[in-house]
Amino acid sequence: MIRVFTGPTRIGKELHKIKERLEGGKSRSHFAIGDPRYRKAISGPERGIHGPMHALAKEISETFGEPKKFAMYLGIIKNIGLRKAYWIFSKIKQSKDVKTPGKLFVYESSYHKKAKRDTK
């Protein structure tokens, strides 16, 4: 049995939606060349950000005021996983009296060995 597609594939539809969102619903030809929306419409994704882990590491490093520690945060996120990293980051952002959020993030992401219970 041969499958024939009559319309655009799902991936094609998603790409079309992204393109429309970047262009603000208009094609690039409707914008003047000096218009910032034109540059945004033709520019690709941000340089150096390849996926959700990179995006989260960049957001964490910029939020905590340590942009040069991007690689450290990326390594931590790769070790602990994306879900736990989001959880720790949101927990730190919600707390009000944190003096050094970067150190707290590293501490929260470190491995804590559970204490053994003495059963008799």
C-alpha positions in Angstrom: 0.0 0.0 0.0 1.4 3.4 -1.0 0.7 6.4 1.1 0.1 9.7 -0.7 0.1 13.0 1.1 -2.3 15.5 -0.3 -1.1 18.4 1.9 1.8 19.6 3.8 3.3 17.2 6.4 3.0 17.9 10.1 6.6 19.1 10.3 6.0 21.4 7.3 2.9 22.9 9.1 5.0 23.5 12.3 7.7 25.2 10.3 5.1 27.4 8.6 3.6 28.4 12.0 7.1 29.3 13.3 7.8 31.3 10.2 4.5 33.2 10.5 5.2 33.9 14.2 8.6 35.3 13.4 7.3 37.5 10.6 4.4 38.7 12.7 1.8 37.4 10.3 3.4 39.3 7.3 5.9 38.3 4.8 9.3 39.9 5.0 8.6 42.0 1.9 6.0 44.0 3.8 8.7 45.4 6.2 11.2 48.1 5.3 14.8 46.9 5.4 15.7 49.2 8.3 12.7 47.9 10.4 13.9 45.8 13.3 11.1 43.3 12.6 12.7 42.6 9.2 16.0 41.7 10.9 14.2 39.5 13.4 12.2 37.8 10.7 15.3 36.9 8.7 17.6 36.0 11.6 17.8 32.5 12.8 17.8 31.1 16.3 20.2 32.6 18.9 23.8 31.6 18.3 25.1 28.9 20.6 21.7 27.8 22.0 21.0 24.3 20.6 18.2 23.0 22.7 16.3 23.2 25.9 19.3 22.5 28.2 21.3 25.3 26.6 18.3 27.7 26.9 17.8 26.9 30.6 21.6 27.2 31.3 21.6 30.6 29.6 18.5 31.7 31.5 19.9 30.6 34.8 23.3 32.2 34.3 21.8 35.5 33.2 19.2 35.5 36.0 21.9 34.9 38.6 24.2 37.5 37.1 26.9 35.0 36.2 27.0 34.9 32.3 30.5 33.5 32.3 29.4 30.4 34.2 27.1 29.2 31.4 29.2 26.0 31.0 29.0 25.1 34.7 25.2 25.4 34.7 25.0 23.4 31.5 27.1 20.6 33.0 24.9 20.6 36.2 21.7 20.4 34.1 23.1 17.5 32.0 23.9 15.7 35.3 20.7 16.2 37.2 18.2 16.3 34.3 16.1 19.1 32.8 13.0 18.5 35.1 15.0 18.7 38.4 16.9 21.7 37.1 13.7 23.6 36.3 12.3 22.7 39.7 15.4 24.0 41.6 15.6 27.1 39.4 11.9 28.0 40.1 12.3 27.3 43.8 15.3 29.7 44.0 13.5 32.4 41.9 10.5 32.2 44.2 12.5 32.6 47.4 13.0 36.2 48.4 16.0 36.2 50.8 18.7 34.4 48.8 22.0 36.2 48.8 23.9 33.9 46.5 21.5 32.0 44.2 24.3 30.4 42.1 25.8 28.7 45.2 22.3 27.6 46.3 21.6 26.1 42.9 24.9 24.1 43.0 24.1 22.9 46.5 20.6 21.9 45.7 21.7 20.0 42.6 24.5 18.1 44.4 23.9 14.5 45.3 22.8 14.0 48.9 23.3 10.5 50.2 20.3 9.4 52.3 21.1 8.4 55.9 20.7 4.8 56.8 18.1 3.9 59.3 19.2 1.7 62.1 16.6 -1.0 62.5 16.9 -3.4 65.4 
